[in-house]
């Protein structure tokens, strides 16, 4: 490091997490809000269970066709 340091503290951060300078809201641009995170925490298990139920239903359908003959 030289005698004069780089005063750009945002140089190493990804562009989506840099704060918007000059606007009223000083917040990162691409980071989801707390409300969106809470919605995702509720939706993720629901989507997982629906996908699991669909997979089990398709497996049971093929089991019936292959083993029991329809």
Secondary structure, DSSP 8 states (H G I E B T S, - for coil): --SS----TTTTS-GGGSB-TTSS--SBSSS--HHHHHHHHHHHHHHHHHHHHHHHHHHHHHHHHHTS--
